[in-house]
């Protein structure tokens, strides 16, 4: 049985305009996912005036392949045009104005940054930041968040939000999925106080957190009450680093890492379907990653990322898709490059990887031990109906 998703939401509530039914958490996810679409040459850029309707944008973008409809949750990037098409057929989304589109990839700076503005009317706008795309540059930048106070995309997100808010009047929502959620929070936290007053809400949809020093900053503390974070039941990405805000756990039709795919998040009416808490596997992974990061210095993290991507760069691939096209050739190139690294660099790579697995095993053993102990305690102290706690022999 297929569980309701954002596509079903469009069927249920697509006839309601934002004037009749204000923006909600599911709309936030739709805007955040739509920001992944390639609007190059379709939506005016940050340095240009004007806008196009969502309907006009959909008409000019290549339709989704027919086979995508058979497995939406496994075909995130391929399904994006289909979501745009479906939105364009609704009263709710078709006449929204799209503007200030930017899509930047800079290999030298290891930066991937993309964002767009959806205007509900002249005085209410949603600034949507795209998450990591298929480029290896984007994934390298994600890993750099583990040792940098700010990566290039975060700084650009702040500058972008400030420029948009100077160009447009009224109030603003900020949001994004994956890295885009992190960028939305970072931008909101680093805007001037007078601009922060015009922020209605900030949405982080399964995006990573920050170093503790960021969450303690005055700007972050000023907007934390406006931040809502959604993470799926078995979140991997959204549990990374520190979150100063509270989060809500969303039910997904997928398992494990595949729950990061927003098309798998379950919807009921204008809300998500919620779980009471994260899965055991997600909590164990979170503990393991925290313990691992605590055991390696910022310099060691930097050296690890640089060495790792030096090995990956040897394949000549620029995207994950290219990397997976010829796995055998890619493996050969990476092994050859690894053996050519300096002995100290090889040792650092091995040490960091071994450290992660060692911490994971410790946390897993501890978790299993607690689980067995809890089971024993429940058995020993099981309460019989109508009687006191008894020891079961």
Protein Blocks (a to p, Z undefined) as FASTA:
>chain_A
ZZddfklmmmmmmmpcfklmccdfklmmmmmmmmmpccehkaccfkbgcdddfklmmmmp
ccddfklmmmmmlmmmlmmmmmmmmmmmpmklmmpccehiacdddfklopacddddddfb
lmbccdddddddfbfklmmmmmmmmmpfbdfklmmmmmmmmmmmmmpgcjdddddehjlm
mmmmmmmmmgcfklmmmpmbdcdehiacddfklmmpmklmmmmmmpccdddfklfklmgc
jdfbdcdddddfbehjllmpmklpccehjbccddfbdcfklmmmmmmmmmmmmmpcfklm
mmmmmmmmmmmmmnopabfklmmmmmmlmmmmmmmmmmmpcfklmmmmmmmmmmmmmmmm
mmmmmmmmmmmmmmmmmmmmpccehiacdddZZ
